[in-house]
Amino acid sequence: MAKGKAHSQEVYEKAIAMLNEGNKVPYISKELGVPEGTLYMWKNDADKDPKYKEVRDKITKERITKHVNKAWDSLELAMNILERKLKNSLVAEKKREQLIKKLLDGKGDKSFEQLKSELSCIIPDSLGEIVRSFGVLSDKIAVMRGTPTQNLAIDTEKKLKFEDL
């Protein structure tokens, strides 16, 4: 079988560095003009070298750590948003209950139409949806921590009191 073009040590080292960075062989092939078969051969040879494996393992660990940290940040942001939605929902529920009481009692200095208008503006987020979202995020956090998760039935019909938060 005929051998192809010889590549410089510089091209070889650049290809190995790009592999270490997590680049895929087809991408490296296009960037460096090296056939994919040659790159796979270089990769296989490099995989046998303990020094290369150590560098590759370190880079892989760093990349995974970066993604895990980014996921933690996203989970924390989502939890903050859900907490805020839950508080807003409970405040809206309390306001709605007060307005309904005024409507039923016929008390207050506002007309029925004014109270009805105010009531229609207070539309809280669905408590059930917020609770489900908390559950999903809690499971994601548990999985990231490596702890087992459980499927527990939660009574979303139970009334929460704003003071309990």
C-alpha positions as CSV (number, residue, x, y, z in Angstrom):
1,M,0.0,0.0,0.0
2,A,1.4,3.4,-1.0
3,K,2.1,5.9,1.7
4,G,0.7,9.4,1.5
5,K,2.2,12.8,2.1
6,A,4.5,13.0,5.2
7,H,3.3,15.6,7.8
8,S,5.6,17.7,9.9
9,Q,6.0,17.2,13.6
10,E,4.3,20.6,14.0
11,V,1.2,19.4,12.3
12,Y,1.2,16.1,14.3
13,E,1.5,18.0,17.6
14,K,-1.2,20.5,16.6
15,A,-3.5,17.6,15.7
16,I,-2.9,15.9,19.1
17,A,-3.4,19.2,20.9
18,M,-6.7,19.7,19.0
19,L,-7.8,16.1,20.0
20,N,-6.9,16.9,23.6
21,E,-9.2,19.9,23.4
22,G,-12.1,17.7,22.4
23,N,-12.2,18.5,18.7
24,K,-13.6,15.7,16.5
25,V,-11.4,14.1,13.8
26,P,-13.5,15.3,10.8
27,Y,-13.1,18.9,12.1
28,I,-9.3,18.5,12.6
29,S,-9.0,16.9,9.2
30,K,-10.6,20.0,7.5
31,E,-8.6,22.5,9.6
32,L,-5.2,20.9,9.1
33,G,-5.7,19.2,5.7
34,V,-4.7,15.8,7.2
35,P,-6.7,12.7,6.1
36,E,-9.1,11.4,8.7
37,G,-7.5,7.9,8.6
38,T,-4.1,9.4,9.4
39,L,-5.6,11.3,12.4
40,Y,-7.3,8.2,13.7
41,M,-3.9,6.4,13.4
42,W,-2.2,9.2,15.3
43,K,-4.9,9.2,17.9
44,N,-4.7,5.4,18.4
45,D,-0.9,5.7,18.7
46,A,-1.2,8.5,21.2
47,D,-3.8,6.6,23.3
48,K,-1.0,4.1,24.0
49,D,1.2,6.8,25.4
50,P,0.7,7.2,29.2
51,K,1.7,10.9,29.0
52,Y,-0.9,11.6,26.4
53,K,-3.6,9.7,28.3
54,E,-2.8,11.6,31.5
55,V,-3.1,15.0,29.6
56,R,-6.3,13.8,27.9
57,D,-7.8,12.6,31.2
58,K,-7.0,15.9,32.9
59,I,-8.6,18.0,30.0
60,T,-11.7,15.7,30.0
61,K,-12.0,16.1,33.8
62,E,-11.7,19.9,33.5
63,R,-14.3,20.0,30.7
64,I,-16.7,17.9,32.7
65,T,-16.2,20.1,35.8
66,K,-16.9,23.2,33.7
67,H,-20.2,21.7,32.4
68,V,-21.2,20.5,35.9
69,N,-20.5,23.9,37.4
70,K,-22.5,25.6,34.6
71,A,-25.4,23.1,35.3
72,W,-25.3,24.0,39.0
73,D,-25.5,27.7,38.2
74,S,-28.5,27.0,35.9
75,L,-30.2,25.0,38.6
76,E,-29.6,27.7,41.2
77,L,-31.1,30.3,38.9
78,A,-34.1,28.1,38.1
79,M,-34.7,27.5,41.8
80,N,-34.6,31.2,42.5
81,I,-37.1,31.9,39.7
82,L,-39.4,29.2,41.0
83,E,-39.1,30.5,44.6
84,R,-40.1,34.0,43.4
85,K,-43.0,32.6,41.4
86,L,-44.2,30.6,44.4
87,K,-44.1,33.7,46.7
88,N,-45.9,35.8,44.1
89,S,-48.5,33.1,43.6
90,L,-49.2,32.9,47.4
91,V,-49.4,36.7,47.6
92,A,-51.8,36.8,44.7
93,E,-53.9,34.0,46.3
94,K,-54.1,36.0,49.5
95,K,-55.2,39.2,47.7
96,R,-57.7,37.2,45.7
97,E,-59.2,35.7,48.9
98,Q,-59.4,39.1,50.5
99,L,-61.2,40.5,47.4
100,I,-63.6,37.6,47.3
101,K,-64.4,38.1,51.0
102,K,-65.1,41.7,50.3
103,L,-67.4,40.8,47.4
104,L,-69.3,38.2,49.5
105,D,-69.6,40.4,52.5
106,G,-70.7,43.4,50.4
107,K,-68.2,45.5,52.3
108,G,-65.6,47.9,51.2
109,D,-65.6,51.3,49.6
110,K,-65.4,49.9,46.0
111,S,-68.2,49.0,43.7
112,F,-68.8,45.4,42.7
113,E,-67.4,46.2,39.2
114,Q,-64.2,47.7,40.6
115,L,-63.6,44.7,42.8
116,K,-64.4,42.3,39.9
117,S,-61.9,44.2,37.8
118,E,-59.2,44.0,40.4
119,L,-59.9,40.3,40.9
120,S,-59.4,39.5,37.2
121,C,-56.0,41.1,37.3
122,I,-54.7,38.8,40.0
123,I,-53.8,35.7,38.1
124,P,-51.1,33.7,40.0
125,D,-48.9,31.0,38.5
126,S,-50.3,27.5,38.9
127,L,-49.2,26.2,42.2
128,G,-49.2,22.7,40.9
129,E,-46.9,23.7,38.0
130,I,-44.5,25.4,40.5
131,V,-44.5,22.3,42.8
132,R,-43.8,20.0,39.8
133,S,-40.9,22.2,38.7
134,F,-39.4,22.2,42.2
135,G,-39.6,18.4,42.1
136,V,-37.9,18.1,38.8
137,L,-35.1,20.5,39.9
138,S,-34.7,18.7,43.2
139,D,-34.3,15.4,41.3
140,K,-31.7,17.0,39.0
141,I,-29.7,18.3,42.0
142,A,-29.9,14.9,43.6
143,V,-28.6,13.2,40.5
144,M,-25.7,15.6,40.2
145,R,-24.8,14.9,43.8
146,G,-25.0,11.2,43.1
147,T,-27.7,10.6,45.6
148,P,-30.7,8.4,44.8
149,T,-34.0,9.9,44.0
150,Q,-37.5,8.7,45.0
151,N,-40.9,9.0,43.3
152,L,-43.1,10.4,46.1
153,A,-46.7,11.5,45.7
154,I,-47.1,15.1,46.8
155,D,-50.5,16.5,47.8
156,T,-50.6,19.7,45.7
157,E,-54.1,20.4,46.9
158,K,-53.0,21.1,50.4
159,K,-53.2,24.8,51.1
160,L,-50.0,26.5,51.8
161,K,-49.9,29.6,54.0
162,F,-47.7,32.5,53.1
163,E,-46.4,32.7,56.6
164,D,-45.0,29.1,56.2
165,L,-42.4,30.4,53.7
